Amino acid sequence: MRWPSLALAISLVRIGRKVLLVDADMRSPSVNELLELANDHGLSYYLAGADDWRNLVQSTDIVGLSALTAGPLPPASAALLATQRFNGLIAEASGAYDHIVIDAPP
């Protein structure tokens, strides 16, 4: 598999873990395509000020795997990832999922 983040997420699901796959590669998102999900909302919406990240998470066809797609391309994606909102998202999601796998830019 060419996408190690997805392979890791699937491996964790196979051993019974609840996993959130976050597409943090906002300039070249791929999670939405790989999992055949909409990308009209997602991480960029939350980091830009959307109220609740839980409303942006999508279920997948893989039981136990949820995804937060990248969302529309923001003007300053690197700056958004360096915010406290991103840290807060990870902290909150850690309470709802066994593992959070982040697909990040190279």
C-alpha positions as CSV (number, residue, x, y, z in Angstrom):
1,M,0.0,0.0,0.0
2,R,1.4,3.4,-1.0
3,W,-0.2,5.3,1.9
4,P,1.4,4.2,5.2
5,S,-1.0,6.2,7.3
6,L,-4.0,4.4,5.9
7,A,-2.2,1.0,6.2
8,L,-1.4,1.8,9.9
9,A,-5.0,2.8,10.6
10,I,-6.3,-0.3,9.0
11,S,-3.8,-2.5,11.0
12,L,-5.0,-0.9,14.2
13,V,-8.7,-1.4,13.3
14,R,-8.0,-5.1,12.6
15,I,-6.8,-5.6,16.2
16,G,-10.0,-4.0,17.5
17,R,-9.0,-0.4,18.0
18,K,-11.1,2.6,17.3
19,V,-9.1,4.9,15.0
20,L,-9.4,8.4,13.7
21,L,-7.4,9.1,10.5
22,V,-6.7,12.8,10.1
23,D,-5.7,14.2,6.7
24,A,-3.4,17.1,7.6
25,D,-1.9,17.3,4.1
26,M,-4.1,20.1,3.1
27,R,-2.2,21.1,0.0
28,S,-2.4,17.6,-1.5
29,P,-5.1,15.7,0.4
30,S,-5.6,12.0,-0.3
31,V,-7.6,10.4,2.5
32,N,-10.9,11.5,1.0
33,E,-10.0,9.9,-2.4
34,L,-8.7,6.7,-0.8
35,L,-11.7,6.2,1.4
36,E,-14.2,7.7,-1.2
37,L,-15.3,10.5,1.2
38,A,-16.5,14.0,0.6
39,N,-13.9,16.7,1.1
40,D,-16.1,19.8,1.1
41,H,-15.5,20.2,4.9
42,G,-12.9,18.9,7.2
43,L,-9.8,19.8,9.2
44,S,-9.3,23.2,7.5
45,Y,-12.9,24.2,8.5
46,Y,-12.2,23.3,12.1
47,L,-8.8,25.1,12.2
48,A,-10.4,28.2,10.6
49,G,-13.0,28.3,13.4
50,A,-15.8,25.7,12.9
51,D,-17.4,25.0,16.2
52,D,-17.0,21.2,16.7
53,W,-14.6,18.8,15.1
54,R,-16.9,15.9,15.8
55,N,-19.4,17.3,13.2
56,L,-16.7,17.1,10.6
57,V,-15.7,13.5,11.2
58,Q,-16.9,11.0,8.6
59,S,-17.5,7.3,9.0
60,T,-15.9,4.9,6.5
61,D,-16.8,1.5,5.1
62,I,-14.2,0.1,7.5
63,V,-15.7,-0.7,10.8
64,G,-13.8,1.1,13.6
65,L,-12.2,3.7,11.2
66,S,-13.4,7.3,11.1
67,A,-11.8,10.0,9.1
68,L,-11.4,13.8,9.3
69,T,-10.6,14.8,5.7
70,A,-8.5,17.9,4.9
71,G,-11.3,20.0,3.7
72,P,-11.0,22.9,1.2
73,L,-7.5,24.3,0.6
74,P,-6.9,27.1,3.0
75,P,-4.6,30.0,2.1
76,A,-2.0,29.3,4.9
77,S,-2.3,25.6,5.8
78,A,1.1,25.4,7.6
79,A,0.1,28.3,9.9
80,L,-3.2,26.6,10.7
81,L,-1.5,23.4,11.7
82,A,0.7,25.3,14.1
83,T,-2.2,26.6,16.2
84,Q,-3.5,25.7,19.6
85,R,-6.7,24.6,17.9
86,F,-4.9,21.7,16.2
87,N,-3.3,20.7,19.6
88,G,-6.8,20.9,21.2
89,L,-8.3,18.7,18.5
90,I,-5.7,16.0,19.1
91,A,-6.2,16.2,22.9
92,E,-10.0,16.0,22.6
93,A,-10.0,13.2,20.0
94,S,-7.6,11.2,22.2
95,G,-10.5,10.8,24.6
96,A,-12.8,9.5,21.9
97,Y,-10.5,7.2,19.9
98,D,-7.9,4.6,20.9
99,H,-5.5,5.9,18.2
100,I,-5.2,9.0,16.0
101,V,-3.3,8.6,12.8
102,I,-2.2,11.8,11.1
103,D,-1.5,11.8,7.4
104,A,0.9,14.7,7.2
105,P,2.7,16.4,4.3
106,P,6.1,15.1,3.4
